[in-house]
Amino acid sequence: MRRVPFASTKEGSNKGDDRYSVRLIEGTDNESGGRRLNSMYTLNRILGADPFYVKITN
């Protein structure tokens, strides 16, 4: 499994090697994902330079 930071984090989706983790998704799905990510930042009080770890489970 490849671990890639969210594009909204300082690391972004590119590690400097011109390799990106990308996949075409519908605009509505992208908006929904952005809202959920913003909610996670807000609920956990994560600010711009705060380090954090996300564990994704099924």
Buried (B, 14 or more C-beta within 10 A) or exposed (E): EEEBBBBEBEEEBBEEEEEEEEEEEEEEEEEEEEEEBEEEBEEEEBEEEEEEEEEEEE
